[in-house]
Amino acid sequence: MFEYVCPVCGREFTSPYSVQTCSRRCGGMVAAWKMLRPGLPFDREEMAAICDRRKMRGKTQSRARQLRHAQTWDGISDDEILERDGWRCQIPGCKRRPIRKDAAYPHPRSPSVDHIIPLSLGGDDTAVNKRAAHLVCNVARGNRVGVEQLPLFGVVREPPLATVTAGERAAMFQRPERKHWPSRTVCFPNCAHCGKLFTAHTRRAKFCSLKCRNASRFPSLRYCGCGQQLLPGRHKCDDCKLRGSRSCEICERRYDPWYNGQRSCSRACGVELKRRNGRAA
């Protein structure tokens, strides 16, 4: 166990691993500091000042939203907004439109009311500026403003995907077919290694095959009679060995003969074969 001092809260703690902070919360503070002040050592006082400024900014925005709600609220409750929109999420891009009535905060699919023009940007807390939304969709949208139309109160807005069938939706996202493919360049050069005429689709082609390219770039490479590249010290590939191998008359092991009259796989088997032939004679 090693003893450490947390740079965020100053608490002494022990850990069997090499860590910087005592908890996940302090680790998040260090990660935020690296994003705000990259390359500088962690300063507890400056980080506390940054957190205080952010808290004050959040409180100021909250007070502004409450004041905007008190000045512009038209008396229509959130339940009436949900009933107006048919308990369906109206934020564009939502894939699961129905809103669960039995879900409560902080469930991601719980009901919430989103402002089309956010209150922080000067929007009114009226029914025209409100729409039903999932909690997760509302939080993900934040205070971004898109090109959207304000609805009239009393009109149930159906989502775009509810009026489109599965076949029409697939046709919408289908890639259009090309009627005229671009013509490809075809040329007939001679191979720089073997001189054979071959077909190429680019004017920079010099070799007819990978074998000719490797043979031209690496002259020390050897190839089997069937065309396969050989490893150093080999004179036949594995396929040709199995195709032309013989069986030893002593141990019955498969081997690749070096000459036509070879009957044994090794010198020991050859000595034993000569001894047996001498006895037979």
C-alpha positions in Angstrom: 0.0 0.0 0.0 1.2 3.5 -0.9 0.3 6.7 0.8 -0.8 9.7 -1.2 -2.2 13.2 -0.7 -5.1 14.2 -2.8 -4.3 17.5 -4.7 -8.0 18.5 -4.8 -9.3 18.0 -1.2 -5.9 17.6 0.6 -7.0 14.3 2.2 -4.4 11.6 2.9 -5.3 8.2 1.5 -3.7 4.8 0.8 -3.9 2.8 -2.4 -2.1 -0.3 -3.8 -2.0 1.5 -7.2 -0.4 4.6 -8.6 -3.2 7.1 -8.5 -3.5 10.9 -8.2 -6.8 11.5 -6.5 -8.7 9.9 -3.7 -12.1 9.6 -5.4 -13.9 9.8 -8.7 -15.2 13.3 -7.9 -11.7 14.6 -7.3 -10.5 12.9 -10.5 -13.2 14.7 -12.4 -11.9 18.0 -11.0 -8.4 17.2 -12.2 -9.6 16.2 -15.6 -11.6 19.5 -15.9 -8.5 21.4 -14.8 -6.4 19.8 -17.6 -9.0 20.9 -20.1 -9.2 24.5 -18.8 -5.5 25.0 -18.0 -3.5 22.5 -20.0 0.1 22.1 -19.1 -0.2 23.9 -15.7 -0.1 22.2 -12.3 -3.4 21.8 -10.4 -4.2 24.9 -8.3 -6.9 24.3 -5.7 -7.8 28.0 -5.1 -8.1 28.9 -8.7 -10.2 25.7 -9.4 -12.5 26.7 -6.5 -12.9 30.2 -7.9 -13.8 28.7 -11.3 -16.5 26.5 -9.7 -17.9 29.4 -7.8 -18.2 31.5 -11.0 -20.0 28.6 -12.7 -22.4 28.2 -9.8 -23.2 31.9 -9.8 -23.7 31.8 -13.5 -26.1 28.9 -13.2 -28.0 30.6 -10.4 -28.3 33.8 -12.5 -29.7 31.9 -15.4 -32.1 30.1 -13.2 -33.4 33.4 -11.7 -33.7 34.8 -15.3 -35.8 31.8 -16.3 -38.0 32.1 -13.2 -38.5 35.8 -13.9 -39.3 35.1 -17.6 -41.8 32.4 -16.5 -43.5 34.8 -14.0 -43.8 37.5 -16.6 -45.0 35.5 -19.7 -46.8 32.4 -18.3 -50.3 32.2 -19.8 -51.8 29.9 -17.1 -51.7 26.6 -19.2 -50.3 23.7 -17.3 -47.8 21.1 -18.5 -50.5 18.3 -18.4 -52.5 20.3 -20.9 -49.5 20.6 -23.2 -48.9 16.9 -23.0 -52.6 16.1 -23.8 -52.5 18.6 -26.7 -49.5 16.8 -28.3 -51.0 13.4 -27.6 -48.2 12.3 -25.3 -45.8 12.1 -28.1 -42.3 13.6 -28.2 -42.2 16.5 -30.6 -38.4 17.1 -30.7 -37.1 16.4 -34.3 -34.9 13.3 -34.4 -36.6 11.4 -31.6 -36.9 7.7 -32.6 -39.3 6.6 -29.9 -42.2 9.1 -30.0 -44.7 7.8 -27.4 -44.1 9.3 -23.9 -44.6 6.9 -20.9 -47.3 8.2 -18.6 -46.2 5.9 -15.7 -42.5 7.1 -15.8 -41.4 9.7 -13.3 -38.4 11.9 -13.0 -35.5 11.1 -13.5 -36.5 8.3 -15.9 -35.2 9.1 -19.5 -38.6 8.5 -21.0 -40.5 10.5 -18.4 -42.7 13.4 -19.6 -41.4 16.9 -19.8 -42.2 20.2 -21.6 -39.6 21.7 -23.9 -39.5 25.4 -25.0 -39.0 25.8 -28.7 -37.3 29.2 -28.1 -35.6 28.7 -24.7 -36.4 31.0 -21.9 -32.7 31.8 -21.5 -32.7 33.2 -25.0 -35.8 35.3 -24.5 -38.6 32.8 -25.3 -42.1 33.1 -23.8 -43.5 30.6 -21.3 -46.7 30.3 -23.4 -48.5 27.3 -25.0 -47.4 28.4 -28.5 -43.7 28.1 -27.4 -44.1 24.8 -25.6 -44.2 21.1 -26.8 -44.1 17.7 -25.2 -40.8 15.9 -25.0 -39.0 13.1 -23.3 -36.7 14.1 -20.5 -33.6 12.7 -22.2 -34.5 14.5 -25.5 -35.1 17.8 -23.7 -31.8 17.6 -21.8 -29.9 16.6 -25.0 -31.3 19.5 -26.9 -30.2 22.1 -24.3 -30.8 25.7 -25.3 -30.0 25.2 -29.0 -32.5 26.8 -31.4 -33.4 25.2 -34.8 -35.6 26.2 -37.7 -38.9 25.2 -36.3 -42.5 26.4 -36.5 -44.5 27.5 -33.5 -47.8 25.5 -33.3 -51.3 26.8 -32.6 -52.8 25.8 -29.3 -55.4 23.1 -29.6 -53.9 21.4 -32.7 -52.4 18.0 -32.1 -49.1 17.8 -34.0 -48.4 14.4 -35.4 -44.7 13.5 -35.7 -43.4 13.2 -39.2 -42.5 9.5 -38.8 -46.1 8.6 -37.8 -47.5 9.4 -41.2 -44.8 7.6 -43.2 -44.9 3.9 -43.8 -41.9 1.6 -43.5 -41.6 1.2 -47.3 -41.7 5.0 -47.8 -39.2 5.5 -45.1 -36.8 3.0 -46.7 -37.2 4.7 -50.1 -36.4 8.0 -48.5 -33.0 6.8 -47.3 -32.2 4.6 -50.3 -29.2 5.6 -52.3 -30.1 6.6 -55.9 -28.9 4.3 -58.6 -26.3 5.4 -61.1 -27.5 5.1 -64.7 -24.2 6.0 -66.3 -21.0 4.8 -64.7 -17.9 6.7 -65.4 -15.7 5.2 -68.0 -12.4 3.6 -66.8 -9.1 4.1 -68.6 -7.8 0.8 -70.2 -4.3 0.5 -71.6 -2.2 -2.5 -72.7 1.5 -2.0 -71.6 4.3 -4.5 -71.6 5.5 -6.0 -68.3 8.8 -4.5 -67.2 10.1 -7.9 -66.0 8.8 -10.6 -68.4 7.8 -8.4 -71.3 4.3 -9.9 -71.6 1.4 -7.8 -72.8 -1.2 -7.3 -70.1 -4.4 -5.2 -69.4 -4.1 -2.3 -66.9 -6.6 0.3 -65.7 -3.9 2.9 -65.0 -1.1 4.2 -67.0 1.3 3.8 -64.1 1.1 0.0 -64.1 4.5 -1.6 -64.9 4.2 -5.3 -63.9 1.6 -7.9 -65.0 1.5 -9.7 -61.6 2.8 -9.6 -58.1 5.3 -12.3 -58.9 6.9 -10.1 -61.6 6.9 -7.1 -59.3 8.6 -8.9 -56.5 11.1 -10.6 -58.8 12.1 -7.2 -60.2 12.4 -5.5 -56.9 14.0 -8.4 -55.0 16.1 -10.5 -57.4 17.2 -12.9 -54.6 13.6 -14.3 -54.3 13.0 -17.8 -55.6 9.8 -19.3 -57.0 8.6 -22.8 -57.3 7.6 -24.3 -60.7 3.9 -23.7 -59.8 4.6 -20.0 -59.3 4.5 -19.7 -55.5 7.2 -17.7 -53.7 9.6 -19.9 -51.7 11.1 -19.4 -48.3 14.9 -19.1 -48.1 16.6 -22.5 -48.3 13.5 -24.2 -50.0 13.4 -25.5 -53.6 9.8 -26.6 -53.7 6.5 -25.4 -52.1 4.5 -27.6 -49.7 1.9 -28.4 -52.4 4.5 -29.6 -54.8 6.2 -31.6 -52.1 2.9 -33.5 -51.3 2.2 -33.9 -55.0 5.6 -35.4 -55.9 6.7 -37.0 -52.5 7.5 -40.6 -51.9 7.2 -43.0 -49.0 10.4 -44.2 -47.3 10.8 -48.0 -47.5 12.1 -48.2 -43.9 10.0 -45.8 -41.8 7.2 -45.2 -44.3 7.5 -41.5 -43.9 6.7 -39.1 -46.7 9.7 -37.2 -48.1 10.7 -35.2 -51.1 13.4 -37.0 -53.2 16.4 -35.1 -54.4 17.1 -37.5 -57.3 15.1 -40.2 -59.1 16.7 -43.2 -57.6 16.4 -42.1 -53.9 14.5 -44.7 -51.8 15.0 -43.6 -48.2 14.2 -40.3 -46.4 17.5 -40.0 -44.4 21.0 -41.4 -44.2 20.1 -43.8 -41.3 17.2 -45.2 -43.3 19.6 -45.6 -46.3 22.1 -47.6 -44.3 19.3 -49.8 -43.0 18.0 -50.3 -46.5 21.5 -51.3 -47.8 21.8 -53.7 -44.9 18.5 -55.4 -45.7 19.3 -55.6 -49.4 22.7 -57.2 -48.5 21.0 -59.8 -46.4 18.5 -60.5 -49.2 21.3 -61.0 -51.7 
